[in-house]
Amino acid sequence: MVKPFVPELVYVEPRALEYDLGKELVNKFENMGIEIRETTSHNHIRNLPGDNHFQRYRVAKSTLVVGLRKTLKFDTSKPSAEYAIPLATGCMGHCHYCYLQTTMGSKPYIRTYVNVEEVFDQAEQYMRERAPEMTRFEASCTSDIVGIDHLTHTLKRAIEYFGESDLGQLRFVTKFAHVDHLLDAKHNGKTRFRFSINADYVIKYFEPGTSKLDDRLEAARKVAEAGYPLGFIVAPIYLHEGWREGYKEMFEKLEALLPQYARNDLTFEFIQHRFTKPAKKTIEKNYPMTKLELDESKRKPKWGKYGIWKYVYTNEEQEDMKNTLGKYLVDYFPEAKFEYFT
Ligand code: SF4
């Protein structure tokens, strides 16, 4: 089992110490004997240890910055939610294909924000604007929030915050199995707890540093037992030799491990693998030995919302994966709700 994340190095913005959570985290890390440095801004960590890019990248991935969220304008988060709620940025996982390679290539360290109440106030404003419509907030657009939450409990607070809300719902996705502290959160059914799952091949070659599939499924079982609405995101769907069998085995495993009570309110989302040119450059620099196939000429270009081309599978390949996985879903989980393929 992958151990819960412990940072090797911590940076703190002085203003973070004006917040209870900031003080609490600094005390915690001091007691753990972790080196703590001061930084004027969580966006400018320049003096990370390491002799070369490779070393500094690895250090950054185990560095936690305790700071304040300054931009309180939330990004949109289609198709899974109306808004992305910013609770943290960055991740300790080493998934080669990670979407963060595009969005935060030069700042791979992890940032946690202590001004959580201000973030909630902003969420409240968005909910009021859309009332009486329900507003969904996605908490994992810029990080794997579950992966650091055993340290900060920010996500737990968000779950309880939305648990009391009439107009808001929370959702997030994780590849980590460290969910125990979230099991007693008063979620009131307002949070959809999703796990990212994949074929063995993809997990084995492209997802180092994350929990194994069996551990994620065991965590999913516990989460369902705690009454959370549950979901799975199959992402990224990646064509590799034997992919049909690989994804079939994944569904078989899921079907064998998931108890009936976990299937009452179950959703699935399918997301195909895609990459951008800047992401490809970053991936080749950070994971030079990767087997990840990143050949633009084999893909279909698609204009992305960040004003940049992304490379997705061809129309025929997309149809094939949608039909193949769609059939498995109907065969193994006829009661589940299929949300989208993108
Ligand atoms: Fe990226 Fe998610 Fe992997 Fe973290 S767990 S590196 S956020 S894909």
Boltz pocket constraint, residues with backbone or C-beta under 6 A from the ligand:
constraints:
  - pocket:
      binder: B
      contacts: [[A, 90], [A, 91], [A, 92], [A, 93], [A, 94], [A, 95], [A, 97], [A, 98], [A, 99], [A, 100], [A, 143], [A, 144], [A, 175], [A, 210]]
      max_distance: 6.0
